[in-house]
Amino acid sequence: MVHTVSRKVPLVDLGDGTALLTDRYELTMLQAALRSGTADRRAVFEVFARSLPAGRRYGVVAGTGRLLDAIEAFRFGRAELEYLTANGIVDEPTAQWLENYRFSGHVWGYSEGDCYFPESPILVVEGTFAEAVLLETIALSILNHDCAVASAASRMAQAAQDRPLIEMGSRRTHEHAAVASARAAYIAGFATTSNLEAGRRYGVPTAGTSAHSFTLLHDSERHAFEAQLASLGESTTLLVDTYDVERAVRTAVELAGPSLGAVRIDSGDLGVMARSVRDQLDSLGAHDTRIVVTGDLDEYGIAALAAAPVNGYGVGTSLVTGSGAPTASLVYKLVARSDTPSAPMRPVAKRSPGKPSRGGRKAAVRRIDGRGTAYAEMVTTGEPAPGPNDRVLLAPLVRDGEVVGREPLQAARERHAASIAELPPTALQLSKGEPAVPTEFIDGGPRH
Amino acid sequence: MVHTVSRKVPLVDLGDGTALLTDRYELTMLQAALRSGTADRRAVFEVFARSLPAGRRYGVVAGTGRLLDAIEAFRFGRAELEYLTANGIVDEPTAQWLENYRFSGHVWGYSEGDCYFPESPILVVEGTFAEAVLLETIALSILNHDCAVASAASRMAQAAQDRPLIEMGSRRTHEHAAVASARAAYIAGFATTSNLEAGRRYGVPTAGTSAHSFTLLHDSERHAFEAQLASLGESTTLLVDTYDVERAVRTAVELAGPSLGAVRIDSGDLGVMARSVRDQLDSLGAHDTRIVVTGDLDEYGIAALAAAPVNGYGVGTSLVTGSGAPTASLVYKLVARSDTPSAPMRPVAKRSPGKPSRGGRKAAVRRIDGRGTAYAEMVTTGEPAPGPNDRVLLAPLVRDGEVVGREPLQAARERHAASIAELPPTALQLSKGEPAVPTEFIDGGPRH
């Protein structure tokens, strides 16, 4: 099919556009709705999880900042439109509509870093059906990934208490998911990441010194340590388990002196190793040399090392794979729509067995008692009427198509710490259990 | 730190460069090796899995084509170098070295789509230590992700037998991991994907018609079906479980006639539903209307529907999360190096408890018996000496820095089908078990 119709605006090539990071059915629905005259009906979509991953006590909102960038970049340029028309995915009128597409509606969301619970409406998108349905796939991709990683990271950070965590999972996940994972982990309390692009793009602090290959490259472990110390200084972290840990620690302190920054242990029984290395370091006078442990750690492994003389943890695989829950199971559901572009909204819901949806646009309030502890997640189709300590949870992110909710990453990180501090103590148990804050649904009648 | 040293070549901005999709320690090792004089030692790194995910019978190589693109794009431009120097990650001599970096070594690999087993050396990288160590993170990110998805996809394709599989997991994973997942699934036997960018970038066929929101948008299910049929034609797939399946199927055939392409069921007991919908379609004369089922399917769910009248499966979450194994646990290990740039290579290995590596550069041969069935994965540090039916498994991918192993995606898809056909029948069991082909390690002495 040749694409010859003249265009109102000059087509541009969008190098990093996000519009095709989308399921085909969003565009076939658009085309059918344009034809049936329903595309301009007003619509409200909500993003929520029907449940948390099995046994989890809370979820963590992450990805909001990335989603706002993706919405701004969601434009159909020349390459996108040529692909779509040449392959018969959309017809010419739909291609013309897409050419001028720019989201012009509103988005509200739980603020990034906040906790969420089952049925929490963490994102609310309002616009015409046509413009809002197109954002379904990208919104879910970003939030499902980033929330899954942040939710796992938060448990690890709680387990680590005040010991710093290094995110080092880049090699175990897709190369761009790695960057988003580092960002999500930082929000949830990790101190640093190994990922350089996360450093450049998001300002996440980076860390890293050397791998076993560096030791193997040199004629001896001593030569390797000398080379690293000469380049990175005494405050570096030397990896001591390539051959024999005891000998390596002796060599390390001999070369660097007691001001050696840290040693890293990546194998063996980490608790046992940490104790013997601590004793050895102390006996050599290296009282301030820290011990960093890495190697298949997850939140349980971290917690098991609480009594060991460990000064920091590196976490890879379990972090980037959500520690058993690699996706947050968030869905994007139409909950209200109008009969005409100017008519009032009314609730809609499907009745699929096992997957019903609850119609009507929601508000959400975290109910907080007099001691500052959350005791309920109130989700309502009515007016929320928050009490004096309660927190209204939806904040404006996009208004009339303009992003209004952008904030520094540090704000999300601080918000997460505050949101965690507000949860009841049961939230921080690693064992499987019910959500730490129950969701109370109040049907308040239509508020559209 | 201000970056003022004059440069030999003009710096460029690399919009989609891959060089910072890298762990910081690759660059700190580079800096230390440049300083210690070991950076130019020749080195061989190998990528392999110590084991397959628990119970899996085989793994599938995927990501090779993406890795070749990433190696070509692995250049340090202005933005990358400014970030690295301004943040004290590398010193000025290292930045100057990086500015001229272009991988000039050799890469061999198992061909994309082929199967692999524990210790299979699926990628071999030879170059100076400096140039080869820099590729560690990006190589592992791409291969760990894509192999994990392809390995899960292959099991699903075997379970589905000759029924087509639609990949529809984009919304459950990172937005760019989604594109790579669609590509990996196609290699492993999926017929189509919902992901439009995978269609544009890699030519994977795309599919998709409508979601529940499209039905809810309209005044009635009848109106929605009319709209979809008007736009997409009778061959479309109508989603029939928004309200009442039996009524929806009746309406669908009433509107489209017996040439309706397909109906999709996304909830409930899919086997029971498929049988009753088949009966109803047949009773309405719609004998050729297909039934597509979706909704939390994995390879076990697909296999359980083998006797149900189902014509196609849509798979989302379990595909993009590797069906319980979201990463392939591949590692990138230095196995040989020289003492000087011109000296012969010699094997090196670490001795970390539980994670030892096997020194020496490997060759690999799949041993095939007279009936065309694989019976051993021979991995050797010696000369392989393949028998008449055996397959030598490492093919050249990069020679002197030039990509020589690029091929159409279809070639990888066809290779996978052939590689699966060669495995013993036990490979196709979904139950947990040992690798279908045992790895035999033969120490053949140095062949460097």
Chai-1 contact restraints between the chains, C-beta under 6 A:
chainA,res_idxA,chainB,res_idxB,connection_type,confidence,min_distance_angstrom,max_distance_angstrom,comment,restraint_id
A,G15,B,G15,contact,1.0,0.0,6.0,A-B,restraint_1
A,L20,B,L196,contact,1.0,0.0,6.0,A-B,restraint_2
A,L20,B,E197,contact,1.0,0.0,6.0,A-B,restraint_3
A,L20,B,R200,contact,1.0,0.0,6.0,A-B,restraint_4
A,L21,B,E175,contact,1.0,0.0,6.0,A-B,restraint_5
A,L21,B,E197,contact,1.0,0.0,6.0,A-B,restraint_6
A,T22,B,L196,contact,1.0,0.0,6.0,A-B,restraint_7
A,D23,B,S170,contact,1.0,0.0,6.0,A-B,restraint_8
A,D23,B,S194,contact,1.0,0.0,6.0,A-B,restraint_9
A,D23,B,G208,contact,1.0,0.0,6.0,A-B,restraint_10
A,R24,B,S194,contact,1.0,0.0,6.0,A-B,restraint_11
A,R24,B,L196,contact,1.0,0.0,6.0,A-B,restraint_12
A,R24,B,T206,contact,1.0,0.0,6.0,A-B,restraint_13
A,R24,B,G208,contact,1.0,0.0,6.0,A-B,restraint_14
A,Y25,B,G208,contact,1.0,0.0,6.0,A-B,restraint_15
A,Y25,B,T209,contact,1.0,0.0,6.0,A-B,restraint_16
A,Y25,B,S210,contact,1.0,0.0,6.0,A-B,restraint_17
A,Y25,B,A211,contact,1.0,0.0,6.0,A-B,restraint_18
A,T28,B,T209,contact,1.0,0.0,6.0,A-B,restraint_19
A,M29,B,S210,contact,1.0,0.0,6.0,A-B,restraint_20
A,M29,B,F214,contact,1.0,0.0,6.0,A-B,restraint_21
A,Q31,B,S231,contact,1.0,0.0,6.0,A-B,restraint_22
A,A32,B,A227,contact,1.0,0.0,6.0,A-B,restraint_23
A,A32,B,Q228,contact,1.0,0.0,6.0,A-B,restraint_24
A,A32,B,S231,contact,1.0,0.0,6.0,A-B,restraint_25
A,R35,B,A230,contact,1.0,0.0,6.0,A-B,restraint_26
A,R35,B,S231,contact,1.0,0.0,6.0,A-B,restraint_27
A,S36,B,A227,contact,1.0,0.0,6.0,A-B,restraint_28
A,T38,B,L217,contact,1.0,0.0,6.0,A-B,restraint_29
A,T38,B,H218,contact,1.0,0.0,6.0,A-B,restraint_30
A,Y83,B,R200,contact,1.0,0.0,6.0,A-B,restraint_31
A,F129,B,L217,contact,1.0,0.0,6.0,A-B,restraint_32
A,T137,B,S170,contact,1.0,0.0,6.0,A-B,restraint_33
A,T137,B,R171,contact,1.0,0.0,6.0,A-B,restraint_34
A,I138,B,E175,contact,1.0,0.0,6.0,A-B,restraint_35
A,L140,B,R171,contact,1.0,0.0,6.0,A-B,restraint_36
A,S141,B,S170,contact,1.0,0.0,6.0,A-B,restraint_37
A,S141,B,R171,contact,1.0,0.0,6.0,A-B,restraint_38
A,S141,B,E175,contact,1.0,0.0,6.0,A-B,restraint_39
A,S141,B,A178,contact,1.0,0.0,6.0,A-B,restraint_40
A,N144,B,R172,contact,1.0,0.0,6.0,A-B,restraint_41
A,H145,B,T173,contact,1.0,0.0,6.0,A-B,restraint_42
A,H145,B,H174,contact,1.0,0.0,6.0,A-B,restraint_43
A,S170,B,D23,contact,1.0,0.0,6.0,A-B,restraint_44
A,S170,B,T137,contact,1.0,0.0,6.0,A-B,restraint_45
A,S170,B,S141,contact,1.0,0.0,6.0,A-B,restraint_46
A,R171,B,T137,contact,1.0,0.0,6.0,A-B,restraint_47
A,R171,B,L140,contact,1.0,0.0,6.0,A-B,restraint_48
A,R171,B,S141,contact,1.0,0.0,6.0,A-B,restraint_49
A,R172,B,N144,contact,1.0,0.0,6.0,A-B,restraint_50
A,R172,B,T327,contact,1.0,0.0,6.0,A-B,restraint_51
A,T173,B,H145,contact,1.0,0.0,6.0,A-B,restraint_52
A,H174,B,H145,contact,1.0,0.0,6.0,A-B,restraint_53
A,H174,B,H174,contact,1.0,0.0,6.0,A-B,restraint_54
A,H174,B,A177,contact,1.0,0.0,6.0,A-B,restraint_55
A,H174,B,A180,contact,1.0,0.0,6.0,A-B,restraint_56
A,E175,B,L21,contact,1.0,0.0,6.0,A-B,restraint_57
A,E175,B,I138,contact,1.0,0.0,6.0,A-B,restraint_58
A,E175,B,S141,contact,1.0,0.0,6.0,A-B,restraint_59
A,H176,B,H176,contact,1.0,0.0,6.0,A-B,restraint_60
A,A177,B,H174,contact,1.0,0.0,6.0,A-B,restraint_61
A,A177,B,A177,contact,1.0,0.0,6.0,A-B,restraint_62
A,A178,B,S141,contact,1.0,0.0,6.0,A-B,restraint_63
A,A180,B,H174,contact,1.0,0.0,6.0,A-B,restraint_64
A,S194,B,D23,contact,1.0,0.0,6.0,A-B,restraint_65
A,S194,B,R24,contact,1.0,0.0,6.0,A-B,restraint_66
A,L196,B,L20,contact,1.0,0.0,6.0,A-B,restraint_67
A,L196,B,T22,contact,1.0,0.0,6.0,A-B,restraint_68
A,L196,B,R24,contact,1.0,0.0,6.0,A-B,restraint_69
A,E197,B,L20,contact,1.0,0.0,6.0,A-B,restraint_70
A,E197,B,L21,contact,1.0,0.0,6.0,A-B,restraint_71
A,R200,B,L20,contact,1.0,0.0,6.0,A-B,restraint_72
A,R200,B,Y83,contact,1.0,0.0,6.0,A-B,restraint_73
A,T206,B,R24,contact,1.0,0.0,6.0,A-B,restraint_74
A,G208,B,D23,contact,1.0,0.0,6.0,A-B,restraint_75
A,G208,B,R24,contact,1.0,0.0,6.0,A-B,restraint_76
A,G208,B,Y25,contact,1.0,0.0,6.0,A-B,restraint_77
A,T209,B,Y25,contact,1.0,0.0,6.0,A-B,restraint_78
A,T209,B,T28,contact,1.0,0.0,6.0,A-B,restraint_79
A,S210,B,Y25,contact,1.0,0.0,6.0,A-B,restraint_80
A,S210,B,M29,contact,1.0,0.0,6.0,A-B,restraint_81
A,A211,B,Y25,contact,1.0,0.0,6.0,A-B,restraint_82
A,H212,B,K350,contact,1.0,0.0,6.0,A-B,restraint_83
A,S213,B,L334,contact,1.0,0.0,6.0,A-B,restraint_84
A,F214,B,M29,contact,1.0,0.0,6.0,A-B,restraint_85
A,L216,B,L334,contact,1.0,0.0,6.0,A-B,restraint_86
A,L216,B,V348,contact,1.0,0.0,6.0,A-B,restraint_87
A,L217,B,T38,contact,1.0,0.0,6.0,A-B,restraint_88
A,L217,B,F129,contact,1.0,0.0,6.0,A-B,restraint_89
A,L217,B,R337,contact,1.0,0.0,6.0,A-B,restraint_90
A,H218,B,T38,contact,1.0,0.0,6.0,A-B,restraint_91
A,A227,B,A32,contact,1.0,0.0,6.0,A-B,restraint_92
A,A227,B,S36,contact,1.0,0.0,6.0,A-B,restraint_93
A,Q228,B,A32,contact,1.0,0.0,6.0,A-B,restraint_94
A,A230,B,R35,contact,1.0,0.0,6.0,A-B,restraint_95
A,S231,B,Q31,contact,1.0,0.0,6.0,A-B,restraint_96
A,S231,B,A32,contact,1.0,0.0,6.0,A-B,restraint_97
A,S231,B,R35,contact,1.0,0.0,6.0,A-B,restraint_98
A,D241,B,S352,contact,1.0,0.0,6.0,A-B,restraint_99
A,T242,B,K350,contact,1.0,0.0,6.0,A-B,restraint_100
A,Y243,B,R351,contact,1.0,0.0,6.0,A-B,restraint_101
A,S267,B,S352,contact,1.0,0.0,6.0,A-B,restraint_102
A,S267,B,P353,contact,1.0,0.0,6.0,A-B,restraint_103
A,S267,B,G354,contact,1.0,0.0,6.0,A-B,restraint_104
A,S267,B,K355,contact,1.0,0.0,6.0,A-B,restraint_105
A,G268,B,P353,contact,1.0,0.0,6.0,A-B,restraint_106
A,T317,B,T327,contact,1.0,0.0,6.0,A-B,restraint_107
A,T321,B,P326,contact,1.0,0.0,6.0,A-B,restraint_108
A,T321,B,T327,contact,1.0,0.0,6.0,A-B,restraint_109
A,P326,B,T321,contact,1.0,0.0,6.0,A-B,restraint_110
A,P326,B,P326,contact,1.0,0.0,6.0,A-B,restraint_111
A,T327,B,R172,contact,1.0,0.0,6.0,A-B,restraint_112
A,T327,B,T317,contact,1.0,0.0,6.0,A-B,restraint_113
A,T327,B,T321,contact,1.0,0.0,6.0,A-B,restraint_114
A,L334,B,S213,contact,1.0,0.0,6.0,A-B,restraint_115
A,L334,B,L216,contact,1.0,0.0,6.0,A-B,restraint_116
A,R337,B,L217,contact,1.0,0.0,6.0,A-B,restraint_117
A,V348,B,L216,contact,1.0,0.0,6.0,A-B,restraint_118
A,K350,B,H212,contact,1.0,0.0,6.0,A-B,restraint_119
A,K350,B,T242,contact,1.0,0.0,6.0,A-B,restraint_120
A,R351,B,Y243,contact,1.0,0.0,6.0,A-B,restraint_121
A,S352,B,D241,contact,1.0,0.0,6.0,A-B,restraint_122
A,S352,B,S267,contact,1.0,0.0,6.0,A-B,restraint_123
A,P353,B,S267,contact,1.0,0.0,6.0,A-B,restraint_124
A,P353,B,G268,contact,1.0,0.0,6.0,A-B,restraint_125
A,G354,B,S267,contact,1.0,0.0,6.0,A-B,restraint_126
A,K355,B,S267,contact,1.0,0.0,6.0,A-B,restraint_127
